[in-house]
Amino acid sequence: MADDPRLTVPGAGTALLVTPPPTPNGPLHLGHLSGPYVAGDIAARALRAGGRRVLTQCGLDAHQNYVLARAEAGGETAADTVSRYGALIGKALHAARIRYDIMVDPLADPRYRDDVAGLLTELVEVKAVEVAPVTLGACAACHRVLHHVRVVGRCPACGAGAAGGTCEGCGGFCTATNLVGALSTCCSVAPEPVTHSVPVLRLAEHRDRLAGFWSRTVLPPRLRQLVGSCLAGGLPEVPLAYPSDWGIEWDDDLRIDVWAEMALANLLLPARHLRSDAAALDGYLDAWRDVDEQWIFLGVDNAFYYAILIPALHLAAGLPDRPTGLVVNEFYRLTGAKFSTSRDHAIWAHEFLSTEDPAVVRAFVSWDRPDRYESDFRPEAYEAFKARYATVLDGTAPGFDGVLADIELTRGEQALRLEQFDPATAVRAALAAFRSRPERAAGLLGLIGGSIPAGSGG
């Protein structure tokens, strides 16, 4: 990593690393760890080891209406659901040695809620966002406005089954008004059109700036295809608030959409951390001068939001773009089916880590990471990897010697550079070269396993 001054010179600006806040409608599972969470933590440790100033950000995605749906199904309040699963999420992150400089719980931080709402108001006042009549879908039986978990159907672009939000098949934007065969999940009836005045971001108005942003951004091929299809097929308009029963309250009984909240939070939270006196839009934009690159670690199901909606809202707010990269993973599967919190098809991370060495778990999910294609967790593969890891550390495993070990370790160290982030290569290199170059290989394994200090995050 030392041959790239932009990434390694102490005193350069801050590198911001963001991972999506997990939704507290269930615990974290191994699929989550194999995706953005372990990967982002390894990247932060590698940058800090190279001398960079790093700011890591996460939180709890408490305002997803998936949380409210889980609470209603369990006969408890949404706050109780967030508290219960938030604690398990925190336990899993701690056990996995994952640390963040910024870790926000929206329900426990009234300043956060006030600042998010205030920032949206300011964007409306400066006409970066328009309040306009928008046709939405409502349940024809109970008249609840439908978005995210409240509506299901088929994606209008690829035909895959989808809920409101984005399609897991192609990444397209799905709503109660464009889903094919849409049904409410509350009453299982077709939506009826209703008109409400809500803040809306018309993505087409930012087409040229988005195209420029995408041309300079590190994106994997899957996301290049998504943004290309959006440019060819037309960029949608996205409501930033709904008449709803969950979320941050905003003007006239509206609640801020959770992904609009995410975009606003991703603008204000780093600013507040870097400059404690940062307030309002101008203050946030000024604080962002200290950030000279940002990297976002995410699952492919969040691609529309992090590649399209969030950058568009930031550009509309006046945030100059800076070097940006998206490190994207595909879905991790468990015995052939996608890990799923809502379907309870999972191995829960806090339970698994209670009996396993976190260094081995981190190394395995990095090695088996579904970065370019979906991979499948198999218990027998994990046990075989664990046995191999033990023989490497006790010196009985075969491996490369001499110059081959040096070459392999150089490849492994280079694989943790963000432009071509590939922790699986780093794991293979460290294990292959450990017998011949134990000190250097142990340093690489320390980054992967989490024993190299994470910095100030907690």
C-alpha positions in Angstrom: 0.0 0.0 0.0 2.9 2.3 0.5 3.3 3.2 -3.3 0.0 5.2 -3.4 0.7 8.5 -1.6 -2.9 9.6 -1.7 -3.9 6.6 0.4 -1.0 6.5 2.9 0.6 9.9 3.6 -0.1 11.0 7.2 -1.6 14.5 7.3 -3.7 14.0 4.2 -7.4 14.7 4.5 -9.8 12.3 6.1 -10.9 9.1 4.4 -14.6 8.5 5.2 -15.7 4.9 5.3 -19.5 4.3 5.5 -21.3 1.0 6.1 -25.1 0.9 5.9 -26.8 0.9 9.4 -28.2 -2.6 10.1 -32.0 -2.7 10.5 -33.0 -3.7 14.1 -35.8 -6.0 13.0 -33.6 -9.0 13.9 -30.0 -9.8 14.9 -27.0 -9.6 12.6 -26.3 -12.9 10.8 -23.2 -14.2 9.1 -24.4 -12.9 5.8 -24.2 -9.4 7.1 -20.7 -10.0 8.4 -19.5 -11.5 5.1 -20.8 -8.4 3.4 -20.1 -4.8 4.3 -19.3 -5.0 8.0 -16.1 -7.1 8.3 -14.9 -5.8 5.0 -15.3 -2.1 6.0 -13.5 -2.8 9.3 -10.6 -4.4 7.6 -10.3 -1.6 5.1 -10.3 1.0 7.9 -7.6 -0.9 9.8 -5.5 -1.2 6.7 -5.7 2.5 6.0 -4.9 3.4 9.5 -1.9 1.0 9.5 -0.7 3.0 6.4 -0.9 6.3 8.2 -4.2 7.6 7.0 -6.7 9.6 9.0 -9.9 7.5 8.8 -13.5 8.2 9.9 -15.8 5.2 10.1 -19.6 5.6 10.2 -22.5 3.3 10.9 -25.6 3.3 13.2 -29.0 1.6 13.5 -31.5 1.8 10.7 -34.3 2.2 13.3 -36.8 4.0 11.0 -37.3 1.3 8.4 -40.9 0.2 8.5 -39.7 -3.4 8.6 -39.0 -2.6 12.3 -42.6 -1.5 12.8 -43.9 -4.6 11.0 -41.8 -6.9 13.2 -43.0 -5.1 16.3 -46.6 -5.4 15.3 -46.1 -9.1 14.5 -44.6 -9.6 18.0 -47.1 -7.5 19.9 -44.6 -5.0 21.2 -43.7 -1.4 20.6 -41.3 -0.4 17.8 -39.0 1.1 20.4 -38.9 -2.2 22.3 -38.0 -4.0 19.0 -35.2 -1.5 18.3 -33.9 -1.8 21.8 -33.9 -5.6 21.8 -32.4 -6.2 18.4 -30.1 -3.2 18.6 -28.5 -4.7 21.7 -27.9 -8.0 19.8 -26.5 -6.1 16.8 -24.1 -4.2 19.1 -23.1 -7.5 20.8 -22.3 -9.1 17.4 -20.3 -6.1 16.2 -18.3 -6.1 19.4 -17.7 -9.8 19.3 -16.6 -9.5 15.7 -14.1 -6.7 16.7 -15.9 -4.2 14.5 -15.6 -0.6 15.7 -17.0 2.7 14.5 -16.1 6.3 15.2 -19.8 7.3 14.5 -22.5 4.9 15.7 -25.9 6.6 16.0 -29.1 5.3 17.4 -31.8 7.5 16.0 -34.3 6.7 18.8 -31.8 7.7 21.5 -30.5 10.9 19.9 -33.0 13.7 19.7 -30.4 16.1 18.3 -29.9 13.7 15.4 -33.7 13.7 14.7 -33.9 17.4 14.9 -30.9 18.0 12.7 -32.2 15.6 10.0 -35.6 17.3 10.0 -34.0 20.7 10.0 -31.7 19.9 7.1 -34.6 18.7 5.0 -36.5 21.9 5.8 -33.4 23.9 4.7 -33.1 22.0 1.4 -36.7 22.8 0.7 -36.2 26.5 1.6 -33.2 26.8 -0.8 -35.2 25.0 -3.5 -32.8 22.0 -3.7 -35.9 19.9 -2.9 -39.4 20.7 -4.1 -42.6 20.1 -2.2 -45.2 19.0 -4.8 -48.3 16.9 -5.3 -47.2 13.3 -5.9 -49.4 10.2 -6.7 -48.8 7.5 -4.1 -50.4 4.2 -3.5 -52.7 3.5 -0.5 -54.3 0.3 0.8 -57.8 0.2 -0.7 -59.1 -1.4 2.6 -57.4 0.5 5.4 -56.1 3.5 3.5 -52.5 3.2 4.8 -50.0 4.8 2.4 -47.9 2.0 1.1 -44.1 2.0 0.9 -41.2 -0.4 1.6 -42.5 -3.5 3.6 -46.1 -2.4 3.2 -46.4 -3.4 -0.5 -45.3 -6.3 -2.6 -45.5 -7.2 -6.3 -43.3 -7.8 -9.2 -40.5 -5.5 -10.4 -41.7 -3.6 -13.5 -38.2 -3.9 -15.1 -37.2 -7.5 -14.5 -40.3 -9.2 -13.2 -38.7 -10.5 -10.0 -40.7 -10.5 -6.8 -40.1 -7.2 -4.9 -41.3 -5.1 -2.1 -41.4 -1.3 -2.1 -38.0 0.3 -2.4 -35.6 -1.5 -4.7 -35.7 -4.8 -6.5 -33.1 -7.3 -5.3 -33.0 -8.8 -8.8 -32.0 -5.8 -10.9 -31.7 -2.9 -8.4 -34.5 -0.9 -10.0 -36.7 1.5 -8.0 -40.1 0.0 -7.0 -43.1 1.7 -5.6 -46.8 0.9 -4.9 -47.6 2.7 -8.2 -45.2 0.8 -10.5 -45.0 -2.7 -9.0 -46.8 -5.2 -11.2 -49.7 -7.0 -9.4 -49.1 -4.8 -6.3 -50.8 -5.8 -3.1 -50.7 -4.3 0.4 -49.2 -6.5 3.0 -51.6 -5.2 5.7 -54.9 -6.2 3.9 -53.7 -8.1 0.8 -55.6 -5.7 -1.6 -54.5 -3.7 -4.6 -53.4 -0.1 -3.9 -55.5 2.8 -4.9 -54.0 6.1 -6.1 -53.9 9.0 -3.7 -52.3 12.4 -4.0 -50.3 14.0 -1.3 -47.9 17.0 -1.3 -44.5 15.7 -0.2 -40.9 16.8 -0.6 -39.6 15.1 -3.8 -36.2 14.7 -5.4 -36.5 14.7 -9.2 -33.5 12.7 -10.2 -33.8 13.6 -13.8 -33.0 17.2 -12.9 -29.6 16.1 -11.7 -28.8 13.8 -14.6 -25.7 15.5 -15.9 -24.1 16.0 -12.5 -24.9 12.4 -11.6 -23.4 11.2 -14.9 -20.2 13.2 -14.1 -20.1 11.7 -10.6 -20.5 8.2 -11.9 -17.7 8.7 -14.5 -15.3 9.5 -11.6 -16.5 6.9 -9.1 -15.1 3.4 -8.5 -18.1 1.2 -9.3 -18.2 -2.6 -9.9 -19.7 -3.8 -13.2 -23.0 -4.6 -11.6 -23.5 -1.0 -10.6 -22.2 0.4 -13.9 -25.0 -1.6 -15.4 -27.6 -0.2 -13.0 -26.7 3.4 -13.5 -26.5 2.8 -17.3 -30.0 1.4 -17.3 -31.3 4.4 -15.2 -29.7 6.8 -17.6 -31.2 5.0 -20.6 -34.6 4.3 -19.1 -35.2 7.5 -17.2 -34.4 8.6 -13.7 -37.4 8.5 -11.3 -38.7 11.0 -8.9 -38.3 9.9 -5.3 -40.6 11.0 -2.4 -38.5 12.1 0.5 -41.3 11.8 3.1 -44.7 10.1 3.3 -47.9 10.3 5.3 -46.9 7.4 7.5 -46.9 6.0 11.0 -43.1 5.6 11.5 -40.0 7.7 11.0 -38.7 11.2 11.8 -41.6 13.7 12.0 -41.6 16.5 9.5 -43.9 19.2 8.3 -47.7 18.6 8.2 -47.8 15.1 9.7 -45.3 13.6 7.2 -42.5 11.3 8.2 -39.1 11.4 6.5 -38.5 8.4 4.3 -35.8 6.2 5.8 -33.6 6.5 2.8 -33.9 10.2 2.6 -33.0 10.2 6.3 -29.9 8.1 5.4 -28.9 10.6 2.7 -29.3 13.6 5.1 -27.5 11.7 7.9 -24.6 10.8 5.7 -24.2 14.6 5.0 -24.5 15.9 8.6 -23.0 13.1 10.8 -19.4 13.3 9.4 -19.6 17.1 9.6 -20.7 17.0 13.2 -17.9 14.6 14.1 -15.2 16.6 12.4 -16.3 19.9 13.7 -18.4 19.9 16.8 -19.8 23.3 16.1 -21.0 22.4 12.6 -24.7 23.4 12.3 -27.1 23.8 9.4 -26.3 23.3 5.7 -23.5 25.8 5.3 -21.7 24.5 8.4 -22.0 20.9 7.2 -20.7 21.7 3.8 -17.7 23.6 5.2 -16.8 20.7 7.5 -16.8 18.4 4.6 -13.7 20.2 3.3 -11.8 17.9 5.7 -13.0 14.8 3.8 -10.9 14.1 0.7 -12.3 10.7 -0.2 -15.2 8.5 0.8 -15.7 4.7 0.4 -19.1 3.0 1.0 -19.3 -0.7 1.7 -22.7 -2.1 0.9 -24.8 -5.0 -0.2 -26.1 -5.1 -3.8 -29.7 -4.7 -2.5 -28.9 -1.1 -1.4 -27.2 -0.1 -4.7 -29.9 2.2 -5.9 -29.8 4.3 -2.8 -26.0 4.6 -2.4 -25.2 4.9 -6.1 -28.1 7.1 -7.2 -30.3 8.6 -4.5 -27.8 9.6 -1.9 -25.3 11.2 -4.3 -28.1 13.0 -6.0 -29.4 14.5 -2.8 -25.8 15.5 -1.8 -25.2 17.1 -5.1 -28.5 19.0 -4.9 -27.4 20.2 -1.4 -24.3 21.7 -2.9 -21.8 19.1 -1.6 -18.9 19.0 -4.2 -18.2 15.5 -5.2 -14.9 14.0 -4.2 -13.1 10.7 -5.0 -15.7 8.1 -4.1 -15.8 4.3 -4.3 -18.5 1.7 -3.7 -17.4 -1.7 -2.5 -20.3 -4.0 -3.2 -21.1 -7.5 -2.2 -23.6 -9.9 -3.7 -25.9 -12.1 -1.4 -24.4 -14.7 0.9 -26.4 -17.9 0.9 -27.0 -20.5 3.6 -27.3 -24.0 2.3 -28.6 -22.7 -1.0 -31.0 -19.9 0.1 -30.3 -16.3 0.8 -29.6 -15.3 4.4 -32.8 -13.6 5.5 -33.6 -11.9 8.8 -37.3 -11.5 8.0 -37.6 -15.2 7.1 -35.4 -16.4 10.1 -33.1 -18.2 7.6 -29.8 -17.4 9.2 -26.9 -18.2 11.5 -27.0 -15.4 14.1 -23.6 -13.7 14.4 -23.7 -13.1 18.2 -24.5 -16.8 18.8 -21.9 -18.0 16.4 -19.2 -15.7 17.8 -19.9 -16.7 21.3 -18.1 -20.1 20.7 -15.8 -19.3 17.8 -12.5 -17.3 17.5 -13.4 -14.0 15.9 -10.1 -13.9 14.0 -11.0 -17.2 12.3 -14.6 -16.1 11.6 -13.4 -12.8 10.1 -10.9 -14.6 8.0 -13.4 -17.2 6.8 -16.1 -14.7 5.8 -13.5 -12.6 4.0 -12.2 -15.7 2.2 -15.8 -16.8 1.3 -17.0 -13.3 0.7 -19.7 -13.0 -2.0 -18.0 -10.0 -3.6 -18.3 -10.8 -7.4 -20.8 -13.6 -7.2 -23.1 -15.1 -4.6 -21.4 -17.6 -2.4 -22.8 -20.2 0.0 -21.9 -20.7 3.7 -21.4 -24.4 4.4 -20.6 -25.6 7.9 -18.2 -28.3 6.7 -16.3 -25.7 4.7 -16.0 -23.5 7.8 -14.7 -26.4 9.9 -12.1 -27.3 7.2 -11.0 -23.7 7.0 -10.7 -23.5 10.8 -8.6 -26.6 10.9 -6.3 -25.3 8.1 -6.0 -21.9 10.0 -4.8 -23.7 13.1 -2.2 -25.8 11.3 -0.9 -22.6 9.6 -0.4 -20.9 13.0 1.3 -23.9 14.6 3.7 -24.1 11.6 2.7 -27.6 10.4 0.9 -26.5 7.2 2.8 -26.4 3.9 3.1 -23.1 2.2 5.3 -21.0 -0.1 8.9 -20.4 0.8 11.4 -17.6 0.0 10.7 -15.3 -2.9 7.3 -17.0 -3.6 6.2 -16.1 -0.1 7.3 -12.5 -0.6 5.4 -12.2 -3.8 2.3 -13.7 -2.3 2.4 -11.4 0.7 2.9 -8.4 -1.6 -0.2 -9.5 -3.6 -2.1 -9.9 -0.3 -1.2 -6.4 1.0 -2.1 -4.8 -2.4 -5.4 -6.6 -2.3 -6.5 -4.4 0.7 -6.1 -1.2 -1.3 -9.6 0.1 -1.8 -9.5 0.6 -5.5 -9.4 -3.2 -5.9 -10.4 -4.4 -2.5 -10.2 -8.2 -2.3 -9.8 -9.5 1.2 -10.1 -13.1 0.0 -6.7 -12.7 -1.8 -5.3 -11.2 1.4 -6.4 -14.2 3.4 -5.0 -16.7 0.9 -1.7 -14.9 0.8 -1.2 -14.7 4.5 -2.0 -18.4 5.0 0.2 -19.5 2.1 3.2 -17.5 3.3 2.9 -17.8 7.1 5.5 -20.6 7.5 8.2 -18.7 5.7 7.4 -15.1 6.6 5.5 -15.4 9.9 6.0 -11.8 11.1 4.8 -10.2 7.9 2.0 -12.7 7.4 0.9 -12.2 11.0 0.6 -8.5 10.3 -1.7 -9.2 7.4 -3.8 -11.6 9.4 -4.0 -9.1 12.2 -5.7 -6.6 9.9 -8.1 -9.3 8.7 -8.7 -10.8 12.1 -9.1 -7.6 13.9 -6.1 -7.7 16.3 -4.4 -4.7 14.7 -5.8 -1.7 16.6 -8.9 -0.2 15.0 -8.2 3.4 16.1 -10.5 5.7 18.0 -13.8 4.0 17.1 -16.0 2.4 19.7 
